[in-house]
Amino acid sequence: MDKKNSSTSVAWKFILFLGVVSLFSDMTYEGARSISGPFLGTLQAGAITVGVVSGLGEFLGYALRLASGYLTDRLGAYWAITFIGYGINLFAVPLLALAGSWEMAALLLLLERLGKAIRTPARDAMLSHAATQVGRGWGFGFHEAMDQIGATTGPLIVAGVFYLRGSYEAGFAVLLGPAILALAVLITAARLYPHPQHLEAGPTKIETAGLSRLYWYYVLAVALIAAGYADFPLIAYHFRHTGVVPEIWIPIFYAIAMGVDALSALILGRLFDRLGMTVLLAAPLLSAAFAPLVFWGGFSGALAGMVLWGIGMGALESIVKAALADMVPKDRRATGYGIFHTGFGLFWFLGSAFMGVLYEVSLAGLVVFSVAMQLLAIPIFIFISKEICLVHR
C-alpha cells in the first residue's frame, strides 16, 4: 500500500469512528427531539413557549460555538472540549424522564443544546482535517449519513415505546443506552487518534490569512435559510395540536425525515466534490417548499413536507459545512466554524421565536416568512459561486 492510500485509509477510519459516535449520540438527542414539542405540550406549555424554547435552544447550541471554537484553536484541546460537550449533550436527555414541569424540561433541553455547542466546532474541525484525504463533500456527507442513521433510529425507538403504551418519560429513559455507547466509542477514538489535525493533507482551495469576504457572505446566506427553517418541535406541536398526524406517527415522521437527511447528505456530498458550490443552490430550492406542505397539508402533504425538510437538513449538515472549510485557514478552522454557527444559531432563534408568534396569529404569515427567507439565500449563493470560479481561473 503506497503512502497516499495509507493516509486515505487512516482518514476513513477516523471519519468512521466520528460517524459511529454521532450515530449513537443522534440516536439519543434526536430521539428526544422527536417528542420534545408534544412533551412540553403535555406539561401545559403553549405554542409560543415551544417556539421560544426550541429557538433559544438552537441559539445557545450555535452561539456558544464561537467561544468553543476559539478555545479549541487557542488551546488545541480538541478531545477535552469534545468530551465535555458530549457529556452534557447526552446525559441531559435521560434526565428529562425526571422533569415534572415544563420549566424543568425546558432547562434540560437547553442544557442538551449547550453541550452540543461546546463539542461541535472541535469535532467539525477534526472532521475537516481528515476529510481532505477523501474529498470534503464526501467526508462530511458520509459523516452526516452516519449521524442520521442514529437520528432515524432514535425516534423509532421512542415510537416503539409509545407502541408498547409507554410514557414520554419512559421514552427519554430508554435513550440512556445509546448515550453510554457514544461515549465509549469516543474514548476509543481519542486513544487511537490523539492528534487529528495531523490528518490534513495540503492547503485548502481558497483559504487566506484571515476570514475572507466570501466567508461573511456565506455566513449571511446560510443564516437566512436558518431564519426560515421551522424547528421540528414547532412542527410536531402543530401535528399534535391539529390532529393532522396521529401522536404515534409524529416520531415516525421525524425518523423518515432523518432517513432522507442521511441519503441526501451522501448524494449531495458526492455531487459537491464533482460540481462545487452550484450544488448548494439545490438546498433552498427544495427545502423552501416544506412549510406550505407541513402547515397546510393533510397527512400525505405533511409527510411530503417532512421529506423536503429532511433534504434541507441533509444539505445544512453536510455540503454547507464542507464548503465552509475551504474558506477558512487550517489554524483558524474551529474559530471559523464557531463564528459560522453563532450567526446560524442567532437567525435560527429569531426565526423560530417569530414563527412561534406567527403560529398563534397567522399560519399563512408563518408559511410566507419561511419560504421567503430561504429563497433570499439563492442570489447570495450564486454570487459566491461566481466569485470562487474567478479565483480558480
Secondary structure, DSSP 8 states (H G I E B T S, - for coil): --HHHHHHHHHHHHHHHHHHHHHHHHHHHHHHHHHHHHHHHHTT--HHHHHHHHHHHHHHHHHTHHHHHHHHHHH--HHHHHHHHHHHHHHTTGGGGG--SHHHHHHHHHHHHHHHHHHHHHHHHHHHHHHTTT-HHHHHHHHHHHHHHHHHHHHHHHHHHHHTT--HHHHHHHTHHHHHHHHHHHHHHHHH-S-GGGG--S--SS--SS--HHHHHHHHHHHHHHHT---HHHHHHHHHHH-SS-GGGHHHHHHHHHHHHHHHHHHHHHHHHHHGGGGGGHHHHHHTTHHHHHHH--HHHHHHHHHHHHHHHHHHHTHHHHHHHTTS-GGGHHHHHHHHHHHHHHHHHHHHHHHHHHHHH-HHHHHHHHHHHHHTHHHHHHHHHHHHHHHH-
